[in-house]
Amino acid sequence: MPTLCRPVSEGGYGFDYRLAMAIPDLWIKLLKEVPDQDWDIGLIVHTHENRRHMEKTISYTESHDQALVGDKSIAFWLMDAEMYKHMSVLSPRTLVISRGMSLHMMLRLLTIGLGGEGYLTFMGNEFGHPEWLDFPREGNGESYHYARRQMNLISDETLRYRFLYRFEQDMLKLEEESNFLSSGAAYVTLKHNSDKLVVFERAGLIFVLNFHISNSYTDYPVGVSMPGAYTVALCSDDVIYDGFARIASDIHYPTTEDRSDWHFGDCFLKLYIPARVCIVLKRT
């Protein structure tokens, strides 16, 4: 509805925000139907940017619909039955759990960073709640068993849910510090379908996401608009998120003022970007 968020004085409905419903639909469609290596980076970026200028939008990766009985949350689509066996830090971190946790963080960072001017999550989904939600009804014998969110999971030191929750907390803290949701639209500087990379700037932050299933990149040139030195503000590969700590948080990345490269910007950074990792850099 084109007039949904226009003032009543202009013939609109007067709402301040609209929901970016196409974003969760896209994520679920990709997870259900498309192998990771075939994800269309251009389509992903377009879906997150496809909104009318100056019309505020609430972005979200999933809603209560995916948490209800009969469907699956993103965490469930990613990890399914292995959540019951290998979300303990006392058991081996399987490939399914590793992929699931990595993509869970990446999807949420891309959605909040590129998808709109507000961010929504359904309680429990932010840490990958392992079960569906089902209210008492005739079909389940009026049971209250699944009418719950197990918030205790994030305080259990033996479970990996706390890592997903910590990433969500730090992601939101970064937004509070930089106010990127209210800083205007992001500017995408790279969407590379072969390399499976997305890079964009917003509020002076550089968002870098590598969706490739296996390729890590060394000294990858990332164009930036502002020269200077940059440091890591958030990285999904950090050990505090159960990552592999392949990117040091105390390194300063200086820009190279050279426009001979094909990337956007008056200068660029050279970064190490591991597979299935998202990074946010800030200027020092």
Salt bridges, closest charged atoms under 4 A:
GLU10 OE1 - ARG6 NH2 3.01
GLU33 OE1 - LYS29 NZ 2.84
ASP36 OD2 - ARG99 NE 2.55
ASP36 OD2 - ARG276 NH2 2.70
GLU55 OE1 - ARG18 NH1 3.33
GLU55 OE1 - ARG52 NH2 3.32
GLU62 OE2 - ARG108 NH1 3.39
ASP65 OD1 - HIS64 NE2 2.99
ASP80 OD1 - LYS72 NZ 2.86
GLU117 OE2 - ARG51 NH2 3.37
GLU117 OE2 - ARG202 NH2 3.94
GLU131 OE1 - ARG148 NH2 2.81
ASP134 OD1 - ARG137 NE 2.83
GLU157 OE1 - ARG162 NH1 3.51
GLU168 OE1 - ARG108 NE 2.76
ASP170 OD2 - ARG166 NE 3.18
ASP195 OD2 - HIS192 NE2 3.51
ASP237 OD1 - ARG246 NH2 2.98
ASP242 OD2 - ARG93 NH1 3.22
ASP242 OD2 - ARG160 NE 2.86
ASP261 OD2 - HIS263 NE2 3.90
ASP266 OD1 - ARG259 NH1 3.19
